[in-house]
Amino acid sequence: MMQAGHAELIRIGDLEIRAREGLVLTGGRVLTLSVREFDLLVALARNAGRIVSREELYRLVWGGALRRGDRSCDVYVYKLRAKLQDALPGMHVIHTHVGFGYRLDPAPSHPFHNTATAS
């Protein structure tokens, strides 16, 4: 659910993103993110529930075209996913769609998800 107003507020599950303030709360606690991680989370949150291609994420977060072989997007998704999993145990927040991109859609983790199988 996205609420517009003076300060953009995006709420998705237990995530509260205050885009203009540069603030993310999980369960009422501040989540510390780098600038890139924050921008990536905002880009995914603004498109919550839909698959966002790596090319589109790169354009939205880095402001240019994704170059062949550039893995920046994947590295930052990995870092962001780890922080979200620490902050929201038992939740799988960012889903990978191999060959397509990433989707933000918080859901309870399945028992078979672990560090080796989480995507």
Secondary structure, DSSP 8 states (H G I E B T S, - for coil): -EE-SSS-EEEETTEEEEGGGTEEEETTEE----HHHHHHHHHHHHTTTS-B-HHHHHHHHHSS---TT--HHHHHHHHHHHHHHHHSTTEEEEEEETTTEEEEEEEE--TT--TTT--
